[in-house]
C-alpha cells in the first residue's frame, strides 16, 4: 500500500453552539496530517442518502433532523449541522467501502456517532455513522460479519441500542469504559486477545478516540504513549488476522486543540507504519 486513503470534504464541517470541537476538528486534523508529510490521499466522500441513514434510525427521526424540525445531537436545529450530517455518515461509509476494496485500511476523519440511537441523539452525536455503514454494506451483500471496536472513552450506548432493537447478531460490538492506572495496564495487556475475536470477520470498525487521554476533561486513563501503543496494537493485530479496518477520530476535548491533534497524529503514524510500504 502506497498511501492511506482519507475520506474528507469541507461539507462535513459545521459550527454548532457547543463546546465540543468535533464538528470542526476534521479540518484541522487533515491539515495536520498533510503538514506532517504523511502519505495520505484525501478523497471526496459520497454523502449518505436518507434511505441509507434510515437503515439505522427511524425514518421520522432522520427526516425530522434533516428538515430541522427535530433537535440534532447538539440539542439545536441549525441547518448548517443538518446539511453536514449526510457527509459525516457518507465519509465513514465511503471509507468502509474503500477498506473492503483494498483489504487493508481506510480512514474517515469523523466524530459524533456512537451515542445516536434509533430515534434520538445526544452527546454531540446525531446519526450513528458506524451502524449506517455496517447496515448499508450488509444490505448490499458486501459484509456478512462486522466488528466494532469502540475505543472512545465513553460507552457506545446508541450503537448497542440499535443492535438490540434490530436483533442484530452479525455485529460484534466491544465498547467499555475504564478508569485509573490499573485499568490502563489491563486494557493494553488484553487488547491483542480482544482483537483476535474478530478473526474471520469481513470488516473492523475502529473508533480511535482521543478522549481516553489521562488529561482529557471527559476522559481518561491512558497516557499519550499508551494511546499510541493502543493504535499500534489495533492495526498490527488487524493486519495479522487479515481483517480490513476502517477507523475514525471519535472524541477528544482537551484544550488547546493541539493536544488532541497530537493524539490523532499518532494514530495516523501507527496506521502508516503498519500498512504503508
PLY file of the C-alpha trace (Angstrom):
ply
format ascii 1.0
element vertex 277
property float x
property float y
property float z
element edge 276
property int vertex1
property int vertex2
end_header
0.00 0.00 0.00
1.46 3.34 -1.09
-0.77 5.67 0.95
-3.73 5.81 3.34
-7.00 6.92 1.78
-8.73 9.59 3.88
-12.34 10.46 3.04
-12.86 14.11 3.84
-14.87 17.03 2.49
-15.35 20.53 3.96
-19.05 19.73 3.68
-18.62 17.51 6.76
-17.88 20.55 8.90
-20.33 22.59 10.96
-20.21 25.10 13.78
-22.96 24.44 16.32
-23.23 26.27 19.61
-21.20 23.70 21.52
-18.00 23.33 23.49
-17.18 20.20 21.53
-14.54 20.66 18.82
-15.75 17.55 16.98
-17.80 19.24 14.20
-14.82 21.40 13.20
-11.94 19.12 14.18
-11.58 17.13 10.92
-10.36 20.17 9.01
-7.52 20.72 11.48
-6.68 17.02 11.76
-6.37 16.54 8.00
-4.34 19.74 7.66
-2.00 18.49 10.40
-1.56 15.13 8.67
-0.68 16.89 5.42
1.73 19.22 7.22
3.42 16.21 8.83
4.02 14.76 5.39
2.09 11.54 5.98
1.50 9.52 2.81
-2.25 10.11 2.62
-4.65 10.68 -0.26
-7.64 12.89 0.53
-10.76 11.75 -1.33
-14.18 13.39 -1.54
-16.73 11.06 0.09
-20.19 10.29 -1.25
-22.89 11.64 1.10
-25.22 9.09 2.65
-28.82 9.23 1.48
-31.82 9.50 3.75
-32.69 5.92 2.84
-29.25 4.70 3.90
-29.33 6.61 7.19
-32.81 5.21 7.84
-31.39 1.68 7.90
-30.05 2.56 11.35
-32.64 5.13 12.50
-36.37 5.67 12.46
-37.30 7.39 9.21
-39.32 10.05 11.07
-36.22 10.91 13.12
-34.00 11.12 10.04
-36.42 13.39 8.21
-37.08 15.49 11.30
-33.41 16.19 11.91
-32.51 16.83 8.27
-35.57 19.10 7.88
-34.56 20.95 11.08
-37.78 20.23 12.97
-36.23 17.78 15.45
-33.11 18.56 17.52
-29.73 17.28 16.46
-27.17 15.75 18.82
-26.17 19.25 19.96
-29.79 19.95 21.00
-30.16 22.53 18.25
-31.91 22.90 14.92
-29.20 24.54 12.82
-29.43 23.94 9.08
-25.64 24.01 8.89
-25.47 20.98 11.17
-28.25 19.17 9.31
-26.53 19.75 5.98
-23.27 18.29 7.28
-24.78 15.04 8.56
-25.13 13.12 5.26
-21.48 13.95 4.66
-20.24 12.67 8.03
-22.04 9.34 7.66
-21.08 9.33 4.00
-17.43 9.83 4.88
-17.49 6.78 7.12
-19.42 4.67 4.61
-17.07 5.69 1.79
-14.03 4.79 3.90
-15.57 1.45 4.88
-16.13 0.59 1.22
-12.51 1.52 0.50
-11.16 -0.69 3.30
-13.18 -3.63 1.98
-11.94 -2.97 -1.56
-8.24 -2.72 -0.68
-8.40 -5.37 2.03
-6.33 -3.33 4.47
-7.40 0.07 5.82
-9.04 3.44 5.18
-9.77 6.47 7.34
-12.79 8.68 7.94
-11.83 11.78 9.97
-15.20 11.94 11.72
-16.68 12.02 15.21
-20.13 12.13 16.73
-21.66 8.71 16.09
-21.92 6.23 18.95
-24.45 7.93 21.27
-27.03 8.21 18.48
-29.79 5.64 18.92
-32.72 4.58 16.75
-34.79 7.74 17.24
-32.67 10.18 19.22
-29.24 11.73 19.51
-27.25 13.35 22.29
-23.69 13.75 23.50
-22.69 15.51 20.26
-23.99 12.53 18.22
-26.94 12.78 15.82
-26.72 9.87 13.37
-24.77 6.69 14.04
-22.44 6.53 11.06
-20.89 3.31 12.38
-24.20 1.50 12.16
-25.21 3.21 8.92
-22.06 1.86 7.26
-22.46 -1.64 8.68
-26.13 -1.88 7.70
-25.63 -0.50 4.20
-22.76 -2.89 3.49
-24.78 -5.80 4.85
-27.80 -4.85 2.71
-25.57 -4.70 -0.35
-24.09 -8.13 0.40
-20.57 -6.71 0.87
-20.13 -7.61 4.54
-21.68 -10.51 6.42
-19.95 -10.04 9.77
-18.76 -6.72 11.14
-16.78 -5.97 14.29
-16.94 -2.67 16.13
-14.08 -1.83 18.50
-15.10 1.43 20.13
-12.10 2.95 21.90
-13.75 6.24 22.71
-13.68 6.80 26.46
-17.46 6.51 26.71
-19.75 3.54 26.15
-21.38 3.35 22.71
-24.89 3.16 24.07
-26.56 4.31 20.86
-24.76 1.60 18.90
-25.86 -1.03 21.40
-29.44 0.25 21.33
-29.66 -0.03 17.53
-28.15 -3.52 17.60
-30.58 -4.66 20.31
-33.66 -3.06 18.75
-32.99 -4.65 15.37
-31.97 -8.00 16.87
-28.65 -7.94 15.01
-26.46 -10.98 15.60
-23.84 -10.43 12.89
-22.20 -7.39 14.51
-19.86 -7.86 17.47
-19.72 -4.60 19.43
-16.99 -4.07 22.02
-17.16 -0.81 23.95
-16.13 -0.29 27.57
-15.42 2.50 29.99
-12.20 2.44 32.02
-10.58 4.48 34.77
-7.28 4.50 36.62
-3.73 3.25 36.08
-4.63 -0.38 36.76
-7.31 -0.19 34.09
-4.78 1.25 31.65
-2.41 -1.68 32.06
-5.26 -4.17 31.85
-6.54 -2.51 28.67
-3.15 -2.67 26.94
-2.44 -6.23 28.11
-5.77 -7.66 26.98
-6.19 -5.70 23.73
-4.48 -8.23 21.43
-6.76 -11.01 22.65
-9.80 -8.74 22.32
-8.89 -8.03 18.70
-8.41 -11.67 17.83
-12.11 -12.37 18.46
-12.69 -10.55 15.17
-10.72 -13.12 13.16
-12.86 -14.20 10.22
-14.98 -11.04 10.21
-15.29 -9.05 7.00
-14.62 -5.60 8.45
-13.41 -3.99 11.67
-14.78 -0.57 12.61
-12.33 1.14 14.93
-13.12 4.30 16.87
-9.68 5.66 17.79
-10.89 8.13 20.40
-8.56 10.76 21.85
-10.69 11.27 24.96
-9.28 8.26 26.87
-6.26 10.50 27.43
-5.46 10.96 31.09
-5.74 14.75 30.82
-8.96 14.86 28.81
-11.72 16.66 30.75
-14.20 13.96 29.69
-11.69 11.06 30.00
-9.38 9.45 30.73
-6.93 6.77 31.78
-4.23 6.43 29.11
-1.08 8.47 28.58
-0.06 9.72 25.15
2.38 6.82 24.81
-0.27 4.30 25.87
-2.73 5.67 23.32
-0.05 5.31 20.64
0.54 1.72 21.80
-3.22 1.10 21.62
-3.23 2.17 17.98
-0.15 0.14 17.13
-1.75 -2.97 18.62
-5.06 -2.46 16.83
-3.51 -2.01 13.41
-0.85 -4.69 13.76
-3.22 -7.37 15.06
-5.84 -6.48 12.44
-3.22 -6.91 9.74
-2.06 -10.18 11.32
-5.57 -11.69 11.33
-6.40 -10.30 7.90
-9.36 -8.06 8.71
-9.75 -4.71 6.89
-10.01 -1.70 9.20
-11.99 1.49 8.79
-11.17 4.00 11.52
-12.25 7.43 12.67
-11.40 10.05 15.28
-14.23 9.92 17.85
-13.88 12.09 20.99
-11.15 14.40 22.22
-11.82 17.53 24.28
-8.53 18.85 25.65
-7.52 22.45 25.26
-5.63 23.65 23.39
-6.70 21.60 20.38
-3.03 20.92 19.60
-3.07 18.26 22.33
-5.88 16.43 20.58
-4.19 16.82 17.20
-1.08 15.14 18.61
-3.10 12.07 19.61
-4.76 11.81 16.20
-1.34 12.36 14.59
-0.02 9.36 16.49
-2.93 7.23 15.29
-2.17 8.07 11.67
1.54 7.44 12.31
0.70 3.95 13.60
-1.56 3.33 10.62
1.13 4.38 8.16
3.81 2.34 9.92
1.64 -0.77 9.76
0.19 -0.59 6.27
2.33 1.64 4.02
5.32 0.02 2.41
0 1
1 2
2 3
3 4
4 5
5 6
6 7
7 8
8 9
9 10
10 11
11 12
12 13
13 14
14 15
15 16
16 17
17 18
18 19
19 20
20 21
21 22
22 23
23 24
24 25
25 26
26 27
27 28
28 29
29 30
30 31
31 32
32 33
33 34
34 35
35 36
36 37
37 38
38 39
39 40
40 41
41 42
42 43
43 44
44 45
45 46
46 47
47 48
48 49
49 50
50 51
51 52
52 53
53 54
54 55
55 56
56 57
57 58
58 59
59 60
60 61
61 62
62 63
63 64
64 65
65 66
66 67
67 68
68 69
69 70
70 71
71 72
72 73
73 74
74 75
75 76
76 77
77 78
78 79
79 80
80 81
81 82
82 83
83 84
84 85
85 86
86 87
87 88
88 89
89 90
90 91
91 92
92 93
93 94
94 95
95 96
96 97
97 98
98 99
99 100
100 101
101 102
102 103
103 104
104 105
105 106
106 107
107 108
108 109
109 110
110 111
111 112
112 113
113 114
114 115
115 116
116 117
117 118
118 119
119 120
120 121
121 122
122 123
123 124
124 125
125 126
126 127
127 128
128 129
129 130
130 131
131 132
132 133
133 134
134 135
135 136
136 137
137 138
138 139
139 140
140 141
141 142
142 143
143 144
144 145
145 146
146 147
147 148
148 149
149 150
150 151
151 152
152 153
153 154
154 155
155 156
156 157
157 158
158 159
159 160
160 161
161 162
162 163
163 164
164 165
165 166
166 167
167 168
168 169
169 170
170 171
171 172
172 173
173 174
174 175
175 176
176 177
177 178
178 179
179 180
180 181
181 182
182 183
183 184
184 185
185 186
186 187
187 188
188 189
189 190
190 191
191 192
192 193
193 194
194 195
195 196
196 197
197 198
198 199
199 200
200 201
201 202
202 203
203 204
204 205
205 206
206 207
207 208
208 209
209 210
210 211
211 212
212 213
213 214
214 215
215 216
216 217
217 218
218 219
219 220
220 221
221 222
222 223
223 224
224 225
225 226
226 227
227 228
228 229
229 230
230 231
231 232
232 233
233 234
234 235
235 236
236 237
237 238
238 239
239 240
240 241
241 242
242 243
243 244
244 245
245 246
246 247
247 248
248 249
249 250
250 251
251 252
252 253
253 254
254 255
255 256
256 257
257 258
258 259
259 260
260 261
261 262
262 263
263 264
264 265
265 266
266 267
267 268
268 269
269 270
270 271
271 272
272 273
273 274
274 275
275 276
